[in-house]
Amino acid sequence: MRQLIRYLEEGDQGLIHRGRGRDGNRGYSEEFKKKVIARYQERYSDFGPTLAAKKLEEEGCRVNPETLRLWLIKAGIWQRRRKRATHRSWRERRAHFGELLQLDGSHHPWFVERGEKCCLMNLVDDATGTTLSLFAKEETTEAAMLLLWTITGSLRRSMLTGRMSTSRMKSINWKRARKAVTTIPSLAGPVNNSGPEF
């Protein structure tokens, strides 16, 4: 009923909320805002708004992280940062089987309580997508060479490992690789000593 009376008295203006354009009743005082911004600059200038809000709360200055972020942007202290996905380079697949092998290891308690924690070494041929996996105690060069030998019967020229791989094998040390293969009892037989085959 009050809205109807206000509409009849003031027209369209009578329907607009009285608090429009003003600070909210539960808003922070200007003094508190200045205190928080000063404290941020003093102690937390290298923190993001979320972590800074947590630290400020520990000191007794409770402020919503989003509110703090908006205050800092308005004061010119914080800039919006766009989150961009990390760029993954694309390349053509290799033309022939065995030309490039991709290797990655996954450390996990694969056998739950029935065995020790181990690493699943997975080898993928780039051209065909053929995979071969092997459980090993650790992600080592020896385990990688065992996989290479098993899938191809020889050591290959190119191999990619995962970005976070512990082995970080950008190029294979053939002398060490042959030694690794010949020290594995099941592979101590014929080893191709002439280098990579294609």
N, C-alpha and C positions, 0 to 999 in steps of 0.2 A: 504494500500500500504506500510506503514511504517513497518508493521509487516512482510510482505513478504521480504522486504529488510533486516530487522534484522535477519530473519530466514536464508536467503541466506548467510549473513555475519557470523552469530554466530552458526548456526545449531539449535538444540533443545533448547539450553540455551537462544536463542533469543526470544523464545515464553514465557518464564517464566516472570511473573510480576516483575518489578524492585523493588517494595516495599516489596517483600516477605522476611520474617525474620526480618524486621525492625519494630520499633514502628510506629504506624499510625500518620498521620499528625495532627489529632485532639486529640491525646493522651495527658494525663496530664503530667506535668513536674515532675521530681523526687523530686524536692523541695516541690511542692504542695502535692504530695503523702505522704512524710514524715510528713508534717504539719498536714494533715488529720489524719494519724495514731496516731500521738502524741496527738492530740486533743481527739480522740476516747479513748485512754488509760487514759487520764487525767479526762474526764468527763462522758464518756458513755460506760465504760468497761462492765457494767452489762446490756447493751442494745443489742438487735440483730441488724444486719446490716441495716435492713429496717427502724426501728425506729431511729437508730443512724444517718442514712442519712437524715431523716426529720429534726432532731434536728440540725445537722450540716448545713443544708440549711438555717434554721432560723438564724444561725450565719453568713451566707454569704459564706459558703464553700459548693458549690453545687457539689454533686457527686452522680452518679447513685448507688442505693443500691446494685446491682449485682457487680459493679466494686469495691465498698467498701468491699463487702463480699470476693471477690477474693484477694484483697490486704491483708485483715486480715488473710485469710487462709495461704497465702504465707509467711506472717510475723510470723505465728505460734500463733496468738492471738485468732483466731476463729476456731472452729472445725465443720466439717459437722455433722449435726444431722439428723439421719434417723427418719422419722415420722412413728411410728408404731401404728397400730390400737389397741385400748384398748381391752384386752382379756376378753371375756365374757365366764364365766364357763358354761359348758353344763351338764345337768343332765337328768336322766330318768324321764319320766312322771309317775305320781302316777297311781296306778292300779285301784282305786275305786273313784266313784263320791263323792265329798265332802271331800276327804282326804286332799287336799291342794287347797286353793283358792288364786288367785292372785288379788290384789286390786291396782288400780291406779286412781288418780284423775287428771282431766284436767280443769284448771281454764281458763275461756274464756267468752267473752260476747256472750253467745250462742243465746240469743233472740234479738240480735242487739239492737234496740231502744225500744223494746216492753217489756223489763223487766230488772231486775238487773243482774249484772255480777254474775255468779254462777259457781259451780264446778260440772262437770259430773263425778260421781263416777262409775267406771266400775269394775265389779267383774267377773273373769273368772275361771271356774273350770279347774284344771290342767289335770285331766284324760280325760274329755270329750270335753273340749273346750266350754262348755255352758257358755253364758255370760248373765249378767243382769246389767242394768245401772240405775242410779238414779241421778236426779238433786238435789243438796243440796246447802245451802248457803255457806258452807265451807267444807273442807276436814277434818272431825272430826271423833273421835271414834264412836260417836252416829250415824252418817251417815253410817259408815262402819258396825256397828252392825245391823242397819236396813236392809242393803243389805244382810248380812249374814242370818238374820232371815227370810227374804223374800224368798231367794233362797233355803234354806235347812230346815227351820222350827226349827233349833237349832243352837247353836254356835259350830264352828268347832275347831279342834285341831291345825291346821297349816294354816298360812296365810302369803303370801308374799306381800310386798308393793313395789312400785317403788323405785329405788335408790335415787331419789331426793325428795321422799315423805316428806311432812311436819310432818306426824304422826310418821314415823320411828318405826312401830310396828314390832319388831323382834319376840316377843312372846306376846300373848294376856294376859292381866290381867283379869282373869275370873270374879273376884268380880266386877270390874269396868264395864266390858262388860255386865254382867247381869243387873247391875244398869242402864246402858245406855238403854238397851232393855226395862226394866220395866218402865222407865220414858217416853217412847214414847207412847202416849195414845192409838194408834191403836194396840200396841203390849203388852199392860198391862195385857193381859189374861194369858194363860198358858206359863210359862217359865220353861225350862228344867233345874232344879237345880242340877242335878246329874253329870254335867260335859259334856264333849264332847261325842257325840254318834258316833258309827261306826257299 
